[in-house]
Structure formats: C-alpha cells, structure tokens
C-alpha cells in the first residue's frame, strides 16, 4: 500500500476545514486492556488505510461529538481477531480494504444488520447480500505495463491469459498481500474452482514475485518486468505526485466482465457484540453518506467512492466505465483462497 505521505496527507486537514466552515502493510492491532469504548465513544477496528480511517473518524467526531478509538491492523489480522474474540470483542465497527475479510466475519454471523437507511446509501452490488455490511470504498484491478516493452496489441486480453506459457517471467504479483488474494478470490468466483485452480498453477509458474503493489509498479516502470497486476490507485497516486515511479507505464483495465476487471470493495459493518450499537450505526451511516463519501472523493486517497450519487475523484477513470464482473462479495472465500495459494506454492 502507499505510504501515509502519499496517501492522505491533506485529508484530515480538509475534513477539519470543511466542518469548521459549516459550524491503501499495517501495524499490529492494539492489545490495550478493557472491554470497549466508554459511553459516548466507539472502538473502530480499522483495516483500511490508517489515514482514511482516521479522517472519517475525526470528521464524525467533529460532527457528532462521539469519539472513535481506532485500532489499526490488516484485513485478515483483524478479521481473525474478531472471530477469536467473538461476543467478547471490544470492537464496535470493522472496516477493511478488501471484501474477503468482511465475508469471513459475516460467515461467523458476527455482524449486526445494517440500518435500512444506511443500506439505501450504497448500491446493493457493493454490499453484503446478507445485509450485514456495506461498501465504504473500492479499488479496481488493473494491469500496469511498461509502454516501451508492451504495445496495446500485445497486452493480455484477460487476466486468465497470464497463466499461458508466453507470459512466463513477464509480469509481477504480490501474493502475500490481501489485495492480490482478493483478486484470486474473484477469479474463483467468476471462473469456478477447476479453471481457477489451473490458472493459479499457471500464475505460480509464470509470475515474478514482489512484495507490494508499489514495488510491482516500480519494477514495470524501470523495465525490470514488462507488467504486473495491481490496484489502480497506486498508479494514479504516483502520477499525482509527479510520476517518478510510473512515468514509463500505462494502465490496462480489463473489460468484458473479465475476472481481471474485479472491483474490490472495502466494507464496513457493526458487530453484534457492540455495546454502543446506536453510535456505531451512526458512524457507518456517516462513512457511506454523501458527506462521508465526498470526503473520500476530495482526498488524495484516489479510491473509488461507492455511495449513491457521489462521483469519485475526477482524476480516475469513471466507475461507470469499468466493465466489472458480477460477484457476490459475501461469498468470497479468503481462507479457501489462501489454502489453494499455499498448495500451489505461492504462499
């Protein structure tokens, strides 16, 4: 993921200024003692970019007076912690970068139902089919490529093509990250188990392994590798910062509802065990509201907004132009994907 300096340096400032005018590797989660937040406050388990979670929390507190205690961690680190904690979890709200961690918590029936008014703020395709969590942001899968090494007519037409022999050692992936694991989960959802497992073996045979989307982009930019599978906002963020690590590259958005056109949704949900459910539901409602989504759109996070009627940052390719596959986000099976990746030797 991008660094704090490149992510949201201005976001908290914008949130504070707006409210005054009106009246994307994580640290380990906190293990502070206590059963939860004090009255009038909530505990947020934040697996989103730390700056995104903080900006939403700060703006919500300024608007409502409800304090938000943030405990940062990664998607599955916090999801698994919630599963272990069960009804004793001090968390009130959980937000992620990718959908599979939300699906894991949902599969254990640990989320409360989302308030109807909040669900209405986000199109159903960007939320849980069970109605127990909603999308708060999204990121598109893309193929970043060195434009001097690959011409448009030589690009992969589908993410499935990358398992073919002609792509050996010609693209990079970051298999240890939750981002690529979410993309793999989409391939399973779109293609089915047999085709996806065969593809995964081909990816293992062909791909060059890197750690982090930004590292893949840098490698493509330098010509170390012709291309790589990443999320869109790494490229847009670097371009906004002057393009030092992306000036020699372009992005290919897979079309035709290909698995490679997967839009990974960052989710938010309220825990059934929350001792401050009303306040927690208000926070979820705020993040998905026009105000909360505009805060994201106006930032330099460069993630897609998912709230109805709130367009994303204009620097991005419009969400409506992305030909994404239909995927039931709540069926994405993270543990199964990790097991399959281990079996082929990618993890």
C-alpha positions as CSV (number, residue, x, y, z in Angstrom):
1,X,0.0,0.0,0.0
2,X,1.1,3.5,-0.4
3,X,2.8,5.4,2.4
4,X,1.0,7.9,4.7
5,X,2.9,10.7,3.0
6,X,1.5,9.7,-0.4
7,X,-2.0,8.6,0.8
8,X,-3.9,11.2,2.7
9,X,-1.6,14.0,3.8
10,X,-4.3,16.5,3.2
11,X,-7.4,14.5,4.1
12,X,-7.7,15.3,7.8
13,X,-7.0,19.0,7.2
14,X,-9.8,19.1,4.6
15,X,-12.2,17.4,6.9
16,X,-11.5,19.8,9.7
17,X,-11.7,22.8,7.4
18,X,-15.0,21.6,6.0
19,X,-16.6,21.1,9.4
20,X,-15.3,24.4,10.7
21,X,-16.8,26.2,7.7
22,X,-20.1,24.5,8.4
23,X,-20.3,25.4,12.4
24,X,-4.3,1.8,0.7
25,X,1.5,-3.1,5.5
26,X,-0.4,-2.3,8.7
27,X,0.8,-2.2,12.3
28,X,-0.3,-4.9,14.6
29,X,-3.7,-4.2,16.3
30,X,-3.8,-2.7,19.7
31,X,-4.0,-5.1,22.6
32,X,-4.9,-2.5,25.2
33,X,-6.9,-3.8,28.1
34,X,-10.6,-3.0,28.5
35,X,-13.9,-4.3,27.4
36,X,-14.5,-1.5,24.9
37,X,-15.1,2.2,24.5
38,X,-16.5,4.5,27.1
39,X,-20.1,5.7,26.8
40,X,-20.4,8.2,24.0
41,X,-17.5,6.7,22.1
42,X,-16.9,3.6,19.9
43,X,-14.0,1.3,19.0
44,X,-13.1,1.0,15.3
45,X,-11.1,-1.9,14.1
46,X,-9.5,-0.3,11.1
47,X,-8.0,-2.4,8.3
48,X,-8.4,0.4,5.7
49,X,-5.5,2.8,5.1
50,X,-4.8,4.3,8.5
51,X,-5.3,7.9,7.2
52,X,-8.6,7.1,5.6
53,X,-10.0,5.6,8.9
54,X,-8.7,8.5,10.9
55,X,-10.1,11.1,8.6
56,X,-13.6,9.6,8.7
57,X,-13.3,9.2,12.5
58,X,-12.1,12.8,13.1
59,X,-14.8,14.2,10.9
60,X,-17.5,12.1,12.5
61,X,-16.4,13.1,16.0
62,X,-16.4,16.8,15.0
63,X,-19.9,16.4,13.6
64,X,-21.5,14.3,16.4
65,X,-19.3,14.6,19.5
66,X,-18.9,10.8,19.5
67,X,-15.3,9.8,19.9
68,X,-13.8,7.0,17.9
69,X,-10.9,4.9,19.3
70,X,-9.0,3.4,16.4
71,X,-7.1,0.1,16.5
72,X,-5.3,-0.5,13.2
73,X,-4.4,-3.8,11.6
74,X,-4.6,-5.7,8.3
75,X,-7.7,-7.3,6.8
76,X,-7.4,-10.9,8.0
77,X,-5.4,-10.0,11.1
78,X,-8.3,-8.0,12.4
79,X,-11.0,-10.3,10.9
80,X,-9.4,-13.4,12.6
81,X,-9.1,-11.4,15.9
82,X,-12.8,-10.6,15.8
83,X,-13.6,-14.3,15.2
84,X,-11.5,-15.3,18.2
85,X,-12.9,-12.6,20.4
86,X,-16.5,-13.5,19.5
87,X,-19.1,-11.9,21.7
88,X,-16.3,-10.5,23.9
89,X,-14.8,-8.3,21.2
90,X,-14.4,-4.7,22.2
91,X,-14.9,-3.6,18.6
92,X,-18.0,-1.7,17.6
93,X,-17.2,-1.2,13.9
94,X,-14.9,-3.0,11.5
95,X,-13.8,-1.6,8.1
96,X,-11.4,-3.2,5.6
97,X,-9.5,-2.7,2.4
98,X,-11.0,-5.8,0.7
99,X,-14.2,-7.8,0.8
100,X,-13.0,-11.3,1.8
101,X,-12.2,-10.3,5.4
102,X,-15.7,-8.9,5.7
103,X,-17.1,-12.2,4.3
104,X,-15.2,-14.1,6.9
105,X,-16.7,-12.2,9.8
106,X,-20.1,-12.4,8.1
107,X,-19.8,-16.2,7.8
108,X,-19.4,-16.4,11.6
109,X,-22.7,-14.4,12.0
110,X,-20.8,-11.7,14.0
111,X,-22.2,-8.6,12.2
112,X,-25.5,-6.9,13.1
113,X,-27.9,-6.0,10.4
114,X,-27.1,-2.6,8.7
115,X,-29.8,0.1,9.3
116,X,-32.1,0.3,6.3
117,X,-31.3,4.0,5.7
118,X,-27.6,3.2,5.5
119,X,-28.1,0.3,3.1
120,X,-30.0,2.6,0.9
121,X,-27.0,4.9,0.5
122,X,-24.9,2.2,-1.2
123,X,-25.9,0.2,-4.3
124,X,-26.6,-3.5,-3.5
125,X,-23.8,-4.7,-5.7
126,X,-21.3,-3.1,-3.4
127,X,-22.5,-4.6,-0.2
128,X,-23.2,-7.9,1.6
129,X,-26.0,-10.0,0.1
130,X,-27.0,-10.7,3.7
131,X,-27.4,-7.0,4.6
132,X,-24.9,-7.2,7.4
133,X,-22.2,-4.9,5.9
134,X,-21.9,-2.2,3.3
135,X,-19.3,-0.9,0.9
136,X,-17.4,2.2,2.0
137,X,-14.8,2.5,-0.8
138,X,-13.5,0.4,-3.7
139,X,-10.4,-0.2,-5.9
140,X,-10.1,-1.6,-9.4
141,X,-7.8,-4.4,-10.5
142,X,-5.6,-3.2,-13.4
143,X,-2.6,-4.4,-15.4
144,X,0.3,-1.8,-15.2
145,X,2.7,-2.1,-18.1
146,X,5.9,-0.6,-19.5
147,X,4.7,1.2,-22.6
148,X,8.1,0.7,-24.4
149,X,8.1,-3.1,-23.8
150,X,4.4,-3.8,-24.4
151,X,2.2,-2.3,-27.1
152,X,-1.6,-2.3,-26.9
153,X,-1.9,-5.2,-29.3
154,X,0.4,-7.3,-27.1
155,X,-1.4,-6.8,-23.8
156,X,-3.3,-9.7,-22.1
157,X,-7.0,-9.6,-23.1
158,X,-8.0,-11.4,-19.9
159,X,-6.3,-11.9,-16.5
160,X,-6.6,-15.6,-17.4
161,X,-4.1,-15.1,-20.2
162,X,-1.3,-14.6,-17.7
163,X,-1.3,-18.3,-17.0
164,X,-0.3,-19.1,-20.6
165,X,3.3,-20.0,-21.3
166,X,4.0,-16.9,-23.3
167,X,3.7,-14.8,-20.2
168,X,6.4,-16.6,-18.2
169,X,8.6,-14.1,-16.3
170,X,6.8,-11.2,-17.9
171,X,4.6,-9.9,-15.1
172,X,4.8,-9.3,-11.4
173,X,2.4,-10.1,-8.5
174,X,2.4,-9.7,-4.7
175,X,0.8,-12.9,-3.5
176,X,1.4,-12.3,0.2
177,X,-0.8,-9.2,0.2
178,X,-4.6,-9.2,0.8
179,X,-5.0,-7.2,-2.4
180,X,-3.8,-10.0,-4.7
181,X,-5.6,-12.6,-2.6
182,X,-8.9,-10.7,-3.1
183,X,-8.2,-10.7,-6.9
184,X,-7.6,-14.5,-6.7
185,X,-10.9,-14.9,-4.9
186,X,-12.7,-13.1,-7.7
187,X,-11.1,-15.5,-10.3
188,X,-12.6,-18.4,-8.3
189,X,-16.0,-16.7,-8.1
190,X,-16.1,-15.9,-11.8
191,X,-14.4,-18.9,-13.3
192,X,-15.2,-21.7,-10.9
193,X,-12.9,-23.9,-8.9
194,X,-11.4,-26.1,-11.6
195,X,-10.5,-23.3,-14.0
196,X,-9.3,-21.0,-11.2
197,X,-7.0,-23.7,-9.7
198,X,-5.5,-24.4,-13.1
199,X,-5.0,-20.7,-13.6
200,X,-3.4,-20.3,-10.2
201,X,-0.8,-23.0,-11.0
202,X,0.0,-21.2,-14.2
203,X,0.4,-17.9,-12.3
204,X,2.8,-19.7,-9.9
205,X,4.8,-20.9,-12.9
206,X,4.9,-17.6,-14.7
207,X,4.9,-14.7,-12.3
208,X,7.8,-12.8,-10.7
209,X,7.2,-12.3,-7.0
210,X,7.3,-8.9,-5.4
211,X,6.2,-7.5,-2.1
212,X,3.6,-4.8,-2.5
213,X,1.7,-3.2,-5.4
214,X,4.1,-0.2,-5.4
215,X,7.1,-2.4,-5.8
216,X,5.5,-4.1,-8.9
217,X,4.8,-0.7,-10.4
218,X,8.4,0.5,-9.9
219,X,9.7,-2.7,-11.5
220,X,7.5,-2.2,-14.5
221,X,8.5,1.4,-14.7
222,X,12.2,0.6,-14.7
223,X,11.8,-2.2,-17.2
224,X,12.7,-5.0,-14.8
225,X,9.4,-6.6,-15.7
226,X,7.1,-5.7,-18.6
227,X,3.9,-5.6,-16.4
228,X,2.1,-6.5,-13.3
229,X,-1.2,-6.9,-11.5
230,X,-2.0,-4.1,-9.1
231,X,-4.8,-1.9,-7.9
232,X,-5.5,1.3,-9.8
233,X,-4.8,3.9,-7.1
234,X,-1.1,3.2,-6.8
235,X,-0.6,4.4,-10.3
236,X,-2.9,7.4,-10.0
237,X,-1.3,8.4,-6.8
238,X,2.2,8.3,-8.2
239,X,1.1,10.2,-11.3
240,X,-0.4,12.9,-9.0
241,X,3.0,13.1,-7.2
242,X,4.9,13.7,-10.4
243,X,5.2,10.1,-11.8
244,X,8.7,9.3,-10.5
245,X,7.7,5.6,-10.3
246,X,5.2,5.4,-13.1
247,X,6.2,7.7,-15.9
248,X,7.1,4.9,-18.2
249,X,3.9,2.9,-17.6
250,X,0.3,2.9,-18.6
251,X,-2.8,1.1,-17.1
252,X,-4.9,-1.6,-18.8
253,X,-8.4,-2.0,-17.4
254,X,-9.6,-5.5,-18.3
255,X,-13.1,-5.4,-19.9
256,X,-15.8,-7.8,-20.8
257,X,-16.7,-8.5,-17.2
258,X,-13.4,-10.4,-17.0
259,X,-12.3,-11.6,-13.6
260,X,-9.4,-9.2,-14.1
261,X,-11.9,-6.3,-14.0
262,X,-12.8,-7.2,-10.4
263,X,-13.7,-4.2,-8.3
264,X,-12.6,-4.9,-4.7
265,X,-14.9,-3.3,-2.2
266,X,-13.8,-2.1,1.2
267,X,-16.5,-3.0,3.6
268,X,-17.9,-1.6,6.9
269,X,-20.0,-3.4,9.5
270,X,-21.3,-3.1,13.1
271,X,-20.5,-6.0,15.4
272,X,-23.4,-7.8,17.0
273,X,-21.5,-7.6,20.3
274,X,-21.2,-3.8,20.2
275,X,-22.1,-2.2,23.5
276,X,-22.7,1.1,21.6
277,X,-24.7,-0.1,18.7
278,X,-26.6,3.1,18.0
279,X,-23.4,5.2,17.9
280,X,-21.7,2.5,15.7
281,X,-24.6,2.5,13.3
282,X,-24.4,6.3,13.1
283,X,-20.7,6.1,12.2
284,X,-21.4,3.5,9.4
285,X,-24.1,5.8,8.2
286,X,-21.7,8.7,8.1
287,X,-19.0,6.9,6.1
288,X,-21.5,6.0,3.4
289,X,-23.3,9.3,3.4
290,X,-22.8,11.9,0.7
291,X,-20.7,13.9,3.2
292,X,-18.5,10.9,4.1
293,X,-18.1,9.8,0.5
294,X,-17.3,13.3,-0.7
295,X,-14.6,13.4,2.0
296,X,-13.1,10.4,0.3
297,X,-13.6,11.7,-3.2
298,X,-11.9,15.1,-2.4
299,X,-8.9,13.4,-0.8
300,X,-5.7,12.1,-2.4
301,X,-6.6,8.5,-1.4
302,X,-7.8,8.0,-5.0
303,X,-10.0,5.1,-4.1
304,X,-13.5,4.9,-5.7
305,X,-16.5,6.1,-3.9
306,X,-19.4,3.7,-3.7
307,X,-22.1,5.9,-2.2
308,X,-25.0,6.7,-4.5
309,X,-24.7,10.0,-6.3
310,X,-21.2,10.8,-5.1
311,X,-18.7,10.6,-8.1
312,X,-15.1,9.6,-7.5
313,X,-12.1,11.8,-7.7
314,X,-12.2,13.2,-11.3
315,X,-8.6,12.0,-11.9
316,X,-9.9,8.4,-12.0
317,X,-11.4,6.6,-14.9
318,X,-15.2,6.9,-14.1
319,X,-16.6,4.0,-12.2
320,X,-19.4,3.7,-14.7
321,X,-16.9,2.9,-17.5
322,X,-15.5,-0.1,-15.6
323,X,-16.9,-3.3,-17.1
324,X,-16.8,-5.2,-13.8
325,X,-17.9,-8.8,-13.3
326,X,-21.0,-9.6,-11.2
327,X,-19.6,-11.1,-8.0
328,X,-21.5,-11.8,-4.7
329,X,-19.0,-10.1,-2.4
330,X,-20.2,-12.0,0.6
331,X,-19.2,-15.4,-1.0
332,X,-15.5,-14.5,-1.5
333,X,-13.7,-17.2,0.5
334,X,-10.5,-15.8,1.8
335,X,-9.4,-18.9,3.8
336,X,-10.0,-21.2,0.9
337,X,-8.0,-18.9,-1.5
338,X,-5.1,-18.8,1.0
339,X,-5.1,-22.6,1.3
340,X,-5.1,-23.0,-2.5
341,X,-2.3,-20.5,-2.9
342,X,-0.3,-22.5,-0.3
343,X,-1.0,-25.7,-2.2
344,X,0.5,-24.4,-5.5
345,X,3.4,-22.8,-3.6
346,X,2.5,-19.1,-4.0
347,X,2.4,-18.7,-0.2
